């Protein structure tokens, strides 16, 4: 009888262990193809490390250097959300700088709303193919007054580009964008309404240059935001020649609007006023709606100075968890929301037939699909 009971206990124990193993395997399989996480999974331990490094900088009582700030915030994985270096001569020359100052990813494109942007779009794609973990390619090489632009946009998004930008949604005063051949007169000009609807189906954002940030261009932007609530709009360098009050107003009304904060303008450009701290309360009020950018150092001393400014904004936030959102997570949330396209899935199926690997297509993101294809292309 005792032997029978012991055997029964052993059987029950084995059954329990077997069930646990099955549950663990099922969990691993279900999560195997979750959206790419990268540095946005920064642990609480990493945040504590940032806190300790910042505390040391503050105790020193001196203005921290770029090197010190980059080291302190390194665990956050800072993303440059607006960069024009999409030509081999430019982005290759920046690789060492990005590595030295711990720029985790770069949203890369080139020219703005010009025929020449077709070439820089291709260069951004080439950079992405060479390093899919580092670059997030956007594009702007299409004439928004031509219905054919819809085909260009659809093809590029299907291919794997992550967003449109920088697009000249309106420009009167910019010495460069005001001359753009394909610029819009306002954010509802040409085929922009149809473009907004199209990119919403891909969950892809549009990065809009709008100047001046008042008057008719803003009235039309508000019209676009209201008419296309499922479209993600990013207001390029929203802090340039703009007030915290106006940014507060727009973000408060339109949940589909994000602020691209060109830190270099507010920190180092004399036109920015030299008081970036006035924007900190608005960042804290809308912690999920700000992203940081260098704008490739436009209008200031250098791109390195623009990177320095990005870190100084994070330093002013005085909150590692909030800094993590603005430095990295908000941009990645926009990217990770995009599902793999039919073109990508078809290419991966073809790849699977050649290499014999099995891929889970159900929850594949565009980010994951793009990395699979880029890595396969590199061999």
Long-range contacts (C-beta under 8 A, 24 or more apart in sequence): 29-360, 32-360, 33-359, 33-360, 33-362, 33-363, 33-364, 33-368, 34-363, 35-336, 35-363, 35-365, 35-367, 35-368, 36-336, 36-365, 36-367, 36-368, 36-371, 38-77, 38-104, 38-105, 38-133, 38-332, 39-75, 39-76, 39-77, 39-104, 39-328, 40-77, 40-324, 40-328, 40-329, 40-332, 42-75, 42-76, 42-77, 42-324, 42-328, 46-75, 46-76, 47-75, 47-320, 47-321, 47-324, 49-75, 50-75, 50-76, 50-320, 50-323, 51-320, 54-315, 54-318, 54-320, 57-315, 64-315, 66-101, 66-304, 66-307, 66-308, 66-311, 67-101, 69-308, 69-311, 69-312, 69-314, 69-315, 70-100, 70-101, 70-102, 70-307, 70-311, 71-102, 72-315, 73-102, 73-311, 73-314, 73-323, 73-327, 74-102, 76-314, 76-320, 76-323, 76-324, 76-327, 76-328, 77-102, 77-104, 77-105, 77-327, 77-328, 78-102, 78-103, 78-104, 78-292, 78-310, 78-311, 78-314, 78-327, 78-328, 79-103, 79-104, 79-105, 79-106, 79-107, 79-136, 79-291, 79-292, 79-327, 79-328, 79-331, 79-332, 80-105, 80-106, 80-107, 80-292, 80-293, 80-294, 80-307, 80-310, 81-107, 81-234, 81-260, 81-291, 81-292, 81-293, 81-331, 82-107, 82-165, 82-166, 82-207, 82-236, 82-237, 82-260, 82-262, 82-293, 82-294, 82-295, 83-107, 83-108, 83-109, 83-293, 83-294, 83-295, 83-296, 84-109, 84-110, 84-111, 84-166, 84-295, 84-296, 84-298, 85-110, 85-296, 85-303, 86-110, 86-120, 86-121, 86-123, 86-124, 86-127, 86-137, 87-120, 87-123, 88-123, 88-126, 88-127, 91-123, 91-127, 91-135, 94-303, 97-303, 97-304, 97-307, 98-134, 101-304, 101-307, 101-311, 103-307, 104-134, 104-328, 105-133, 105-134, 105-135, 105-136, 105-331, 106-134, 106-135, 106-136, 107-136, 107-138, 107-162, 107-163, 107-165, 107-207, 107-293, 107-331, 108-135, 108-136, 108-137, 108-138, 109-137, 109-138, 109-139, 109-140, 109-165, 109-166, 110-140, 111-140, 111-141, 112-140, 112-166, 112-167, 112-168, 112-176, 112-177, 112-180, 112-183, 112-209, 113-140, 113-144, 113-166, 113-167, 113-168, 113-177, 113-180, 113-181, 113-182, 113-183, 113-184, 114-140, 114-141, 114-180, 114-181, 114-182, 115-141, 115-181, 115-182, 116-141, 117-141, 117-182, 121-156, 121-161, 124-161, 125-159, 125-160, 125-161, 128-160, 128-370, 128-374, 129-374, 129-377, 129-378, 130-374, 130-378, 132-370, 132-371, 132-374, 132-375, 133-371, 136-162, 136-163, 136-331, 136-335, 137-161, 137-162, 138-162, 138-163, 138-164, 138-165, 138-166, 138-207, 139-164, 139-165, 140-164, 140-165, 140-166, 140-167, 142-182, 143-182, 144-182, 144-184, 144-189, 144-190, 144-191, 144-192, 144-195, 145-182, 145-189, 145-190, 145-191, 146-190, 146-191, 147-191, 149-190, 149-191, 149-195, 150-191, 150-194, 150-195, 150-198, 153-195, 153-198, 153-199, 154-198, 157-199, 157-202, 157-204, 157-341, 158-341, 158-342, 158-343, 158-344, 159-341, 159-343, 160-341, 160-343, 160-344, 160-366, 160-369, 160-370, 160-373, 161-204, 162-204, 162-205, 162-335, 162-338, 162-366, 162-367, 163-199, 163-204, 163-205, 163-206, 163-207, 163-234, 163-334, 164-195, 164-199, 164-204, 164-205, 164-206, 164-207, 165-205, 165-206, 165-207, 165-208, 165-234, 165-236, 166-207, 166-208, 166-209, 166-236, 167-206, 167-207, 167-208, 167-209, 168-209, 169-208, 169-209, 169-210, 169-217, 169-221, 170-209, 170-210, 170-211, 170-216, 170-217, 170-220, 171-209, 171-210, 171-211, 172-211, 172-212, 173-211, 173-212, 174-209, 174-211, 177-209, 177-211, 178-211, 186-216, 186-217, 186-220, 186-221, 187-217, 187-220, 187-221, 187-223, 187-224, 188-220, 188-223, 188-224, 189-220, 192-224, 193-224, 193-227, 193-228, 196-224, 196-227, 196-228, 196-231, 197-228, 197-231, 199-231, 200-228, 200-230, 200-231, 200-232, 202-338, 202-341, 203-232, 203-337, 203-338, 203-339, 204-232, 204-338, 205-232, 205-233, 205-234, 205-258, 205-334, 206-231, 206-232, 206-233, 206-234, 207-234, 207-236, 207-260, 208-233, 208-234, 208-235, 208-236, 209-236, 209-237, 210-235, 210-236, 211-240, 211-241, 212-241, 213-238, 213-240, 213-241, 213-242, 213-246, 214-246, 218-250, 222-250, 222-253, 222-254, 225-253, 225-254, 225-256, 225-257, 226-254, 228-256, 229-255, 229-256, 230-256, 231-256, 232-256, 232-258, 232-334, 233-257, 233-258, 234-258, 234-259, 234-260, 234-291, 234-334, 235-259, 235-260, 236-260, 236-262, 236-295, 237-261, 237-262, 237-265, 237-293, 237-295, 239-265, 239-266, 239-272, 239-279, 240-265, 240-271, 240-272, 241-271, 244-278, 244-279, 244-281, 244-282, 247-279, 247-282, 248-282, 248-285, 251-282, 251-285, 251-286, 251-289, 257-289, 258-289, 258-290, 258-291, 258-330, 258-334, 259-286, 259-289, 259-290, 259-291, 260-291, 260-293, 261-290, 261-291, 261-292, 261-293, 261-313, 261-326, 262-293, 262-294, 262-295, 262-298, 262-306, 263-292, 263-293, 263-294, 263-306, 263-309, 263-310, 263-312, 263-313, 264-294, 264-295, 264-297, 264-298, 264-299, 264-300, 264-305, 264-306, 264-309, 264-310, 265-295, 265-299, 265-300, 266-309, 266-313, 267-308, 267-309, 267-312, 267-313, 268-300, 268-301, 268-305, 268-306, 268-309, 269-299, 269-300, 271-299, 276-309, 276-312, 276-313, 276-316, 277-316, 279-313, 280-316, 280-317, 283-313, 283-317, 283-322, 283-326, 284-317, 284-319, 284-322, 287-322, 287-325, 287-326, 288-325, 288-330, 288-333, 289-330, 290-325, 290-326, 290-330, 291-326, 291-330, 291-331, 292-326, 292-327, 335-366, 335-367, 336-365, 336-367, 338-365, 338-366, 338-367, 339-364, 339-365, 339-366, 340-364, 340-365, 340-366, 340-368, 340-369, 341-366, 341-369, 344-369, 344-370, 344-373, 345-369, 347-373, 348-372, 348-373, 351-376
